Amino acid sequence: MAAKKRKRTQPYKHGVPAKYVAGAKNPRAAAAEMKSTAAKYKRGEKIDIKAVERARAASKKRRKKKA
């Protein structure tokens, strides 16, 4: 007997969970980067971890500290 397919309970945006792209300057670009990295990983290709870290850090919104 096949497993019952259930509806997602977590909100998604641009194909990834919404919380993954919540703080991004450009959520669509952040989601695209995550999906492409995941696809490369599944295919067994080399992933430049430093480049991924830089891209993800650059896409975050920064809060200004109050003086």
N, C-alpha and C positions, 0 to 999 in steps of 0.2 A: 504494500500500500504506500502511495506517495505521501511525502510530508506535506502538511497543509501550509500553503503560502500565506503569510500574514502581511498586513500593511505596515509600512515603516511608522514607527512612533516618534522618531527623532526628526526634527525639521531639517531639510536639505536645501542648499543653495548652490547652483551651478555644478551639481553633481557630487558635492562633498557635504559632510555635516556642517550646518550653519555656524556652529561654534568655532570651526576651523578657520573661517574667513571673517569672523565677527570684527576683528580689530584691524583689518587690512585696509590700506589706502585704496587699492583696486581689487575688490573681492573676486572679480572674474579672472583676473590675471593670476591671483594667488591660487585659485581653484585649478586653473589650467596647469600651473607648475606642479601642484600636488598630484594631479592625475597623470601627467606625463612622467613624473618620477616614479610613480607606482607602476606604470606600464613598463618602464625600463627595467625595474626591479623584477617584475614577473617574467620578462623575457630573458633575464640573466645578464643584462648589459651592465657595463661599468657605470657607476653613478659617482659624480664628483661631489662628495659630501660638503666640502668647503663652499662650493658654489651654491649649493642648496641652502646652507646656513646663511650665507650672505644675502641671497634673494629673499629669504623669509624674514630676516632681520630688517631689511630695507623696506619691506612692504608693510611693516607695522606702523600704526599711528603712534606718535609720541605725545605725551602730555607735558605741558610746560609746568615747571614747579613755580609755586607762588612764593615770592620773596618775603 
